[in-house]
Amino acid sequence: MTPAPGIRVGLAVGAMAPNAGGVEALLVTDPAGAQLAVIPAGETWRLAASRAGLAAISPAGASSPAGERLVLAAAASGDPVRINGRPYRGLVEVLRDSLGLTLVNRLGLEEYLQGVISAEMGRRSMEDREALRAQAVVSRTYAMRNMRRWSKQGFDLYGTVSDQVYGGVSTETPEGNEAVSATRGRILTHGGAPIDAFFYSTCGGRTAGGTEVFRAADRIYLRSVSDVGLDGAAYCSLSPRYRWREEWTGEGLRTILQRTLPAATGTPVARVREVSDVRVIYRTGSGRVGQLGIGLRESEVRVEGPAVRGVLRSPSGDMLRSNAFELTVTGAGRQVTRLVAEGGGAGHGVGFCQWGGGGALARGARLSAHPRGVLSGCDAGAAVLIRGSAPVGARPASPARRKRRAHGGLSPAFGREKRARQASPLRSGREHDRQEHQRAA
């Protein structure tokens, strides 16, 4: 029998004096399994690095023998390992890095996914089981595709938005665990290999093509596809981020740009004293902003699409929700006095739309397994059941539509959906607010 695959998750890098224990008893060993210390149940020990090596230090100051690497395991089978009060399945390795300590959670892939699904999707009811199952397949595919991505740091994936948000046992839910169990071992493939399984919160009505965001993501299954159903409504229209609006005063806009433009473009802060204009230079095939022009006193600075959300941050300083937006500029003399962005969606838009997947599946779509145990939609070439993973032969936006978007702002469908959406209330709901990290393809 083939053993279940395992994974190493980077919980922290550069950690200073993290603690272990707190409820269950833990064993401290070296990599070979030799016992160095026992952390009694109810005690919390500090993990520290010194010239002699790594050690676990008790509240009374007693220290375990120092070693180059420590392994923390539960003393009783089935108990978790607690780090800084948070419980994790499997083992936790402690490594030294240039800034402090690296903490790595070693566990089975399926156990890892149990700590990912609800951390990514938020708490959902069993009514959303199909959407949760879709996320389980996408997350499993992402993990398989990117295994050993950070091997030089001693682990496979970060437990953050740099890869996938992972919270250990505390973020597991019965609904998320059911999704992992129901799809066990199933991934999306193309050409027999795991696909680049990008995902995000809300597409706003149309997904982005892979190369709109990631230069190396020219994949047939990452084409831009419509998320609108036969009834004319977008599958992700229930998302609280389906439509949004941000407004800046002239002074607020300058304050934001003085902080973001120098880092993104090398523009000196002194040049960002006056903002004379903000305009969309061109749009991508899906209607998103491909390049943004920011007029300053002496010239115009151009910001490429992938960097736009980090430059034109919201008045609160958060990353802009998406690149799918239209601008209204108000000025006096040579200065912008008010800027309004009205947009749709949240995230980069490439691949699996989490809210769209839930909407499509709620309207009757179902996950179906390929005979080889691989979800249809990629290698099988069947109808898309996981929204955003376009099958071979999916039709991209036509040249005529791309041309209209480049000259006329967002697609006509965006405007129609916007008006329709204003007539119906948004569903409230708790969802993990991803700060999208643009992963290299």
Buried (B, 14 or more C-beta within 10 A) or exposed (E): EEEEBBBBBBBBBEBEEBBBBBBBBBBBBBEEEEEBBBBEBEBBBBBBBEEEBBBBBBEEEEBBBBBEBBBBBBEEEEBBBBBBEBBBBBBBBBBBBEEBBBBBBBBBBBBBBBBBBBBBBBBBEEEBBBBBBBBBBBBBBBBBBBBEBBEEBBBBBBBBBEBBBBBBBBBBBEBBBBBBEBBEEBBBBBEEEBBBBBBBBBBBBBBBBBBBBBEEBEBBBBBBBBBBBEEEBBBBBBBBBBBBEBBBEBEBBBBBBBBBBBEBBEBEEEBBEBBBBBEBBEBBBBBBBBBBBBBBEEEEBEBBBBBBBBBBBBBEEEBBBBBBBBBEBEBEEEBBBBBBBBBBBBBBBBBBBBBBBBBBBBEEBEBEEBEEEBBBBBBBEBEBBBBBBBBBEBEBBEEEBBEBBBEEBBBEBBEEBBEEBEEEEEEEEEBBEBEBEBBEB
